[in-house]
Amino acid sequence: MLTAAPASKLAPGSLPYPAFALQVRTPRLDMPAYRKEFVSDQELADIYAYLLTVKPSPAAKDIPLLKFD
């Protein structure tokens, strides 16, 4: 039986940029590393900036489809 390891929450803003960059360049566990040849420092900064724009999701109790009353 396969079990997934818990993943870090990417958005919104759960990691400071240095920790985000470190995770992308030298990840823990099963994630592949993305070297600068594949994702430049500028592209990495752009991805991080985009993730900062993601709004938090609503609480499960506030999602109508998840209510089974």
C-alpha positions, 0 to 999 in steps of 0.5 A: 500500500502506498502512502503519501508523505505530507506536503508543505502548503504553498499558498497563500504565503506560508513560506518566506521566500528563502525557505521556498527557494531552498525547497525548490532548489534542494527539496526534502523527500520525493520532490525533484530539484529544479536547478537554475538551468530549468527555472531561473532565479527570476522565474522562481521569484515570479512563481513566488510572487504569484503564489502570494496573490492566491487567496486563502480557501474558505473553511470546509464548514463554509463550503455548501457542497461539503455539508451533508445535512 
